[in-house]
Amino acid sequence: MHEELQLLRQECAELAAANRHQQAVIEATPDAIHVYDVASGSLVRGNRSGTPLIGFTEPIVRVLSGTDVEVLVPVEDRAAMTGFFADASGLADGGVAKMRHRVHHEGGRVRWVSRRVTPFTRDSRGAIRELLVISRDVTDVVAVEEQLEHAALHDELTGLANRRLAHDRLDHSLLRASRGGQVAVLVCDLDGFKRINDTYGHHIGDVVLVETAARMSSSIRPADTVARAGGDASALTDTIARMGGDEFTVILDIPQHADSASVAAHVAQRIADSLAEPFRVEGREHRLSASIGIALAGDHSCAETLLSDADAAMYHIKICGGNGHAFFQPSHRLEDAGTDYLERQIRHALDVDGIEVYYQPIVDPRTDVIHGVEALLRIRGDNGNFLDTSQVVRVAERTGLIAAIDSEVLAQACVQAAAWRREPAYADLILKVNRSVRDITRPGFHQRIINALDTSGLSPEALTLEITETVLLDAAPADLADLRALNALGVGLAIDDFGTGYASLRYLAELPITCIKIDRSFTRELPIDPKAMTLVKTTINLAEQLGINCIVEGVETQHQLAALPDEARVLIQGYFYAEPQPATRALTIIASRTAASRAQSARRGDEAHGLLQSTGT
């Protein structure tokens, strides 16, 4: 009997120790652990961790069981919490129900709680009598999740919505519009941003993008939103998103009764006006403009189509010179179709050695001697006819194919010019080749020119690079340094289309320019337009004063040639002398001109000799 009593005491002691261990674990855990009585909806027991969980005194903690839930739980979560406990009362043994909800913290803050509930005891009929409730503070976890979600849906640099969120917002806007309302999409691309980014560095470009985002956001003021919503701002959810690079998208929710075109145009103009103000970064002023395409949603519009239409309208503005806005027209889609066709033709030409180079002679009108030739790109379409070169260049620049075209034209032209110059009669022939902004600003430009000269055997003095004012404006200081280095080797530099921009005189001072080419738009007006006459003569005089060559482009008639000053030392390029020709025909023209010039020189020599003999000297 004594031994049995000892054994019983030992078992009780072990049970008490296990209970104390279990209670210590429960009390030590940071989770709030409670037993919830289903019948009364009240807390019957629990650990002390519920108090620090929400920052309230222990009596208040009892509401975690569900009693007086409104004391702690925000109104938005109350119905869900009540339903959660009702559903948990039907769990099978071993089953677990989970939920998250917010609670009011004693400090006035709102914290997030994660709850796990499982059956604890049952009555004689098998119904759940008590639930075990484990609550954990997950405020920090929720904050991290929200940060990750925000990062997934927003642009890291500007904080605006990103492409993914923009698509989602546009889907919702179109759904609301289907029940009564309108939607407009504006696609905005910055004109001149690449120049800033490449010239002054990405850190400056990033500052400009952040400021652009702020200006665009302020362009859609809350007052406008309220006015368009008829006084209810919650009825509209305009979105500004950065889609990538320097492209932004604005999604406008517009009431059904409003003039959607007027609203969209008003916002587009406000955006343009906000961007017209100089951007001041690190003591410098930078100027931008915007090309904005607008698409208005129809009855059956989808997000992809609407964005695509606005994008097509934006590119139409880009093609027209930028700095403006346009509403989408079906013809813009035709422009896109034409662009796709040209891109296919360019890629095919690059794949099958279909890049052709034609040469147009440049003539000294005083002697009829050919000074040089300009290499001109030609690509044939499916029908065998040449594609419009200006459109080919535009598409090539847009698609990034211009780099391959530039390389191919330069290589072919240098080889051909070197072959011509090996003939004594053409030893002084100068080759002029256009360079695109993409080629000049792409790393390795200096070395690419050197490689073309070395491969072909053409001397640097025989090559002149023609650069438009637009190219010079987009060139970074390092690019201009490359041009100076090439000139130091003997390569000539010509400003093409001189007079069509506003930076020509500046670059005449900054760069070792060896030639200027007067744009054909001035030549075309000769001799009718007195202003054109004055501008051409002034430019010719300027070139003479600077001691550099001057080429007059686009001379097509005798009247235009006769309008040039008789004493002017100019070179002529245009259809009056010769159209662009393939290499074999160009050589024929060069040879005939050279022979004629020599014959004329010989006749003049004979006449002079006869005159000397007749005078007895």
BELCORCOR-V160608 format. One record per backbone hydrogen bond with DSSP energy under -1.0 kcal/mol. NH is the residue of the N-H (numbers start at 1). CO is the residue of the C=O. Records with the same first field share a line. If there is no record, write none. Layout:
BEGIN
NH->CO + CO
END
This chain:
BEGIN
5->1
6->2
7->3
8->4
9->5
10->6
11->7
12->8
13->9
14->10
15->11
16->12
17->13
18->14
19->15
20->16
21->17
22->18
23->19
24->20
25->21
26->22
27->23
28->24
29->25
32->135
34->133
35->45
36->131
37->42
38->129
41->37
44->35
47->33
51->48
53->49
54->50
55->51
61->57
63->60
64->61
65->62
66->63
71->68
73->69
77->74
81->77
82->78
83->79
84->80
85->81
86->82
87->83
88->84
89->85
90->87
91->88
95->92
97->117
99->115
101->113
103->111
104->72
105->109
106->54
108->105
111->103
113->101
114->136
115->99
116->134
117->97
118->132
120->130
121->130
123->127
126->123
129->121
130->121
131->36
132->118
133->34
134->116
135->32
136->114
138->112
142->138
143->139
144->140
145->141
146->142
147->143
148->144
149->145
150->146
151->147
152->148
153->149
154->150
155->160
159->155
161->240
162->153
166->162
167->163
168->164
169->165
170->166
171->167
172->168
173->169
174->170
175->171
176->172
177->173
178->174
179->176
180->177
182->254
184->252
185->295
186->250
187->293
188->248
189->291
190->246
191->289
196->192
197->193
198->194
199->195
200->196
201->197
205->201
206->202
207->203
208->204
209->205
210->206
211->207
212->208
213->209
214->210
215->211
216->212
217->213
218->214
220->217
225->221
226->222
227->223
228->224
229->225
230->227
231->226
235->232
236->233
239->251
241->249
242->161
243->247
247->244
248->188
249->241
250->186
251->239
252->184
254->182
258->255
260->258
263->259
264->260
265->261
266->262
267->263
268->264
269->265
270->266
271->267
272->268
273->269
274->270
275->271
276->272
279->286
281->284
284->281
286->279
289->191
291->189
292->324
293->187
294->326
295->185
297->183
306->302
307->303
308->304
309->305
310->306
311->307
312->308
313->309
314->310
315->311
316->312
317->313
318->314
319->315
320->316
321->318
322->317
324->290
326->292
328->294
332->329
334->330
335->331
336->332
337->333
338->334
339->335
340->336
341->337
342->338
343->339
344->340
345->341
346->342
347->343
348->344
349->345
350->346
351->347
352->348
354->349
356->378
358->376
359->581
360->374
362->372
363->572
364->369
368->364
371->362
372->362
373->430
374->360
375->432
376->358
378->356
381->385
384->381
387->379
392->388
393->389
394->390
395->391
396->392
397->393
398->394
399->395
401->396
402->396
405->401
406->402
407->403
408->404
409->405
410->406
411->407
412->408
413->409
414->410
415->411
416->412
417->413
418->414
419->415
420->416
421->417
423->420
426->423
427->424
429->426
430->371
431->462
432->373
433->464
435->466
440->436
441->437
448->444
449->445
450->446
451->447
452->448
453->449
454->450
455->451
456->452
457->453
462->459
463->460
464->431
465->492
466->433
467->494
472->468
473->469
474->470
480->476
481->477
482->478
483->479
484->480
485->481
486->482
487->483
488->484
490->487
491->486
492->463
494->465
495->515
496->467
498->517
500->497
507->503
508->504
509->505
510->506
511->507
513->511
514->493
515->493
516->549
517->495
518->551
519->498
522->519
523->519
524->520
526->523
529->525
533->529
534->530
535->531
536->532
537->533
538->534
539->535
540->536
541->537
542->538
543->539
544->540
545->541
546->542
548->543
549->514
551->516
552->571
553->518
555->573
561->557
562->558
563->559
564->561
568->565
570->568
571->550
572->363
573->552
576->555
577->574
578->574
581->359
586->582
587->583
588->584
589->585
590->586
591->587
592->588
593->589
594->590
595->591
596->592
597->593
598->594
599->595
600->596
601->597
602->598
603->599
604->600
605->601
606->602
607->603
608->604
609->605
610->606
611->607
612->608
613->609
614->610
615->611
616->613
617->612
END
